[in-house]
Amino acid sequence: MNSPGAIPTIFERALDFVKPGQWLGLGSGKASTAFVKALGARVRNGLQVVGLPTSVETETLARAEGIPLISLEKAVEHGLDLHVDGADEFSPALDLIKGNGRCDLREKVVASLARQRIFLVGPGKRVNRLGERGNLPVDLVPHALPLVRRELEKLGLRPKLWLRDGQPGLTDDGNHIFDCGLEPQDKPADLERLIRAIPGVVSTGFFIGMAECVLEGDAEFRLIREHWLPGAADVGVKKEISMAPTRVKIVTDADALARAAAARVVELAAQAIAERGRFSIALSGGSTPKKLFELLASPEWANRVDWEKVLVFFGDERSVGPDDPASNYRMARLAMLDHVPVKKDHVFRMRGECDLAEEAVRYQRDMELFLPHPKGGFPQLDLVLLGLGTDAHTASLFPHTRALEEQRAWVAANDVPQLSTRRITLTYPVINHAREVLFLAAGADKVKPLDWVLSGPENMREYPAQGIRPATGAHWMVDAAAAAGFPLAMRGGGEG
């Protein structure tokens, strides 16, 4: 991840558009090589994707980087979510010329399968009209070489056979390539149709109407500018600087989920207490964390945490008192807090029975007193536990509610008209500043919201859990029933 204010490279920026579980087309050439290496680093850090390479060279690199690969047959059946590739030049209409990497045919095949296509270019690749850089690769079958040469010359092109080690070069598909000198084109699509009509031609370097976005970099490939087709930036693509990859752990059932989460809590608590002398956690409500709390309070687990050094906060609360059956605090107290030696003054309850706007201000003051934070900045809780609602809400950040827009307050009162109620909740900035955010999701009713949040188009107002983007990456623990709708990449599948 870049430091604040740092300019990302075009390769790092391209990673912003990659989501867990996606099927990716992996281009060829210098820019694509850098992207594949950057993607490989994310994969080794937990990002779950699969890729379809466009060349033998890219395939070899992707395998070395540990990126799971799929076959063309699988990609044709499933489709690709995103294709990332380089380009040799691009016009204001985002039409491209490609092929100097000698892979334009496979690149075009793979790109055609993708729902979204992003291209990476270095300096000097932007032109007013395609052809200004003077070269267009044309792929042809070897048998047709004399005919294709003659017909290209009739079109006013200047074909020169590509040589490798002094011999006619062959692509990965066994084809020859003519590098064709040409003049700048006002209507490149017309020229492409004429070339493709020549018997023996299998592809050209023209990529017309295939790019939604071109990321332009300087000599060091630092991002200079993003070029978008009108409306393309609104189709659900991430626009902010990249966060660390989402990690997903799938377990068999809710009991296994509680055990895995308990082990993680114990690990983080020990680490925080060793490094900073205490462990701060924000608890969530719901049936799934209840199992976790009961397990942490059991004789087997309770003595694994130094509870006297734990600070307990809450992620949200309903507008009820502490003894109401709907109270998140009551659930946590009965399931865990009454059974472990946590100090009473280290448990910070959200007072749901009070005026929630006033309580939000008071609760922030408590957090300010007990949690270190920079002046004008946000605290860093060691762990925030979150659940996922069937409408993709988390904490009390509900779809289309005002708290989703809060960027300054740590705590917000939130009207939830769809439930005819009011809640109090930690805000996105506080949750996203946590050292770790751990989502717990169990049950078949979480299949759809998980798909919306982890694989769907970006729409935070509709799917608020998408807005949880901590710098360390969100950590999900999901049982098999909830994970039933996960794509192949997120279930660990793939083909060699």
C-alpha positions, -999 to +999 in steps of 0.1 A: +000+000+000+012+035-007+020+060+021-006+088+024-002+113-004+021+091-025+013+088-062+005+053-071+019+036-101-004+026-129+001-010-118-009-002-082-039+018-094-050-012-116-052-033-084-079-010-071-103-025-096-096-061-085-120-076-060-118-110-042-132-139-061-128-123-095-117-141-127-091-120-144-076-117-179-038-112-176-022-093-205+013-095-220+041-071-223+061-048-200+031-031-183+012-063-179+043-080-165+045-054-137+008-058-130+010-095-128+039-092-103+020-067-082-011-090-083+011-120-073+022-101-042-015-095-033-023-132-039+005-143-016-010-119+010-044-135+008-062-121-022-082-149-039-085-146-076-079-167-107-063-156-140-063-164-177-030-155-193-027-142-228+007-157-236+031-185-226+054-158-210+025-144-189+015-180-179+050-188-168+052-156-147+017-160-132+026-196-121+058-183-105+039-156-087+014-182-073-016-169-092-041-198-098-049-202-135-079-213-154-084-226-189-099-208-218-128-233-218-136-224-182-134-187-190-157-190-220-182-208-198-180-184-169-168-151-184-141-129-170-147-100-145-118-079-155-090-078-181-058-058-175-034-053-203-010-028-219-013-008-251+011+007-277-011+038-284-046+051-276-068+078-290-092+102-273-120+077-280-099+051-261-094+030-293-061+012-291-033-003-311-016-033-295+006-061-306+042-051-302+044-078-276+034-103-304+003-115-285-025-094-299-046-123-311-047-140-277-051-106-260-081-099-281-097-133-274-092-129-236-103-093-236-135-101-254-145-124-225-142-096-199-170-075-185-145-047-178-112-039-196-085-016-183-053-008-202-020+005-188+003+028-208+036+047-203+045+081-216+041+090-253+013+065-260-015+091-262-022+102-298-049+122-315-054+096-343-045+059-342-014+053-364+006+083-354+033+061-340+035+044-374+030+007-368+001-018-369+008-055-363-012-079-385-014-116-376-016-141-405-013-178-412+021-186-427+006-202-459-010-169-469+021-147-465+025-137-502-012-129-506-015-110-474+016-089-483+002-080-517-033-070-503-018-050-475+002-030-499-029-024-520-044-007-489-015+017-487+002-001-458+039-010-457+042-045-444+075-058-430+077-094-418+086-097-381+118-117-377+131-135-346+168-144-346+169-137-384+140-161-392+103-153-397+089-151-361+060-172-349+035-162-323+023-186-295-004-197-320+021-204-348+012-173-369+035-148-386+032-110-380+035-082-405+045-049-389+027-025-411+037+011-415+006+033-418-005+069-417-027+083-389-063+071-393-095+091-391-116+059-393-095+030-380-125+007-378-129+010-416-093+000-422-096-029-398-126-043-416-107-041-449-076-059-434-097-086-418-114-093-451-080-105-466-079-143-467-053-155-442-054-126-418-065-138-383-061-106-363-050-070-363-035-048-336-066-025-337-086-028-305-117-007-313-143+000-286-127-024-261-114-001-234-135+015-206-104+030-190-068+038-198-043+045-170-015+067-182+018+068-164+051+088-166+086+074-172+085+057-138+049+046-145+036+069-117-001+076-125-005+108-145-041+106-156-071+083-158-089+083-191-125+070-190-152+066-215-183+088-206-202+070-179-177+041-175-165+054-142-200+049-128-203+012-134-192+002-100-154+004-102-133+014-072-119+048-075-100+053-043-064+044-035-060+007-029-064-010+004-048-043+014-066-073+001-096-089+017-089-122+034-116-149+035-114-180+057-141-207+051-150-231+079-174-260+082-201-246+105-210-219+131-192-238+159-160-240+138-165-203+130-166-195+167-134-215+174-115-198+145-126-164+156-117-171+193-083-182+182-078-150+163-090-128+192-066-146+216-038-141+192-045-104+187-050-098+224-017-113+233+001-093+206-015-060+215-008-065+253+028-074+246+034-044+224+011-017+239+001-030+274-036-034+265-061-047+240-090-027+227-119-044+210-153-033+197-180-060+200-209-066+177-244-080+183-261-109+168-263-147+171-230-154+154-208-134+177-228-147+207-213-182+200-178-166+200-185-147+233-197-179+250-166-198+238-143-170+250-160-172+284-156-210+287-130-225+310-110-237+280-106-202+266-111-176+293-076-180+308-060-174+274-067-137+276-053-112+301-088-097+307-076-070+331-058-054+302-088-055+278-109-024+269-143-033+256-162-010+233-192-016+211-197-012+174-233-002+177-264-004+198-302-003+195-323+024+211-331+003+242-319+000+277-292-023+290-317-050+303-338-051+271-336-085+253-327-066+221-296-049+237-262-058+222-247-049+256-270-073+274-262-102+250-224-096+254-227-093+292-247-125+296-226-145+271-192-133+282-186-101+302-202-115+334-180-146+332-145-132+326-124-110+349-126-078+327-126-046+348-160-031+350-147+004+342-130-011+311-164-019+296-178+011+277-215+006+271-234+026+245-265+040+263-292+032+239-319+044+263-306+080+261-310+107+234-288+090+208-274+122+193-262+133+228-249+097+235-229+097+203-210+128+216-205+113+250-193+080+237-168+097+215-155+115+246-150+082+264-131+068+234-109+100+232-100+095+269-090+059+267-078+054+231-047+071+217-053+092+186-036+120+167-050+155+171-079+158+148-076+122+138-092+088+146-083+061+172-069+028+163-089+000+180-070-033+180-100-052+168-135-044+155-158-074+153-186-070+127-215-090+114-233-089+081-271-083+077-292-098+050-294-063+035-256-060+036-256-036+065-229-039+092-227-023+127-257+000+124-246+013+090-278+006+071-285+011+033-293+047+023-289+061+058-273+093+069-244+078+089-229+064+057-219+100+048-202+107+082-165+114+078-156+134+109-175+121+139-164+088+155-199+079+166-232+087+150-269+085+158-285+069+127-322+070+117-331+037+101-365+044+085-368+009+069-369-005+104-388+024+119-361+029+145-329+047+155-295+033+162-261+045+174-230+033+156-193+037+151-186+054+118-166+043+087-135+063+096-132+047+131-138+012+119-114+016+089-087+029+112-087-003+133-057-026+133-079-054+123-115-057+112-130-092+115-164-100+099-182-131+110-209-145+087-228-178+091-259-194+075-275-197+041-292-163+044-258-147+041-251-161+006-266-131-012-253-103+010-218-119+008-220-119-030-232-083-031-204-071-008-174-092-020-182-097-057-209-072-067-206-038-083-195-011-059-225+007-043-218+015-007-252+032-002-269+000-012-244-024+003-229-006+033-204-033+043-185-025+011-174+007+029-154-013+054-119-009+039-092-009+067-057-003+056-048-038+068-076-054+048-108-068+061-107-103+074-138-125+068-146-158+086-175-175+069-191-209+074-198-233+045-235-225+043-228-188+038-199-195+014-221-217-009-224-189-034-188-180-036-171-181-070-144-207-078-116-184-069-128-177-034-134-214-027-098-222-035-105-238-069-086-234-101-070-253-129-033-260-134 
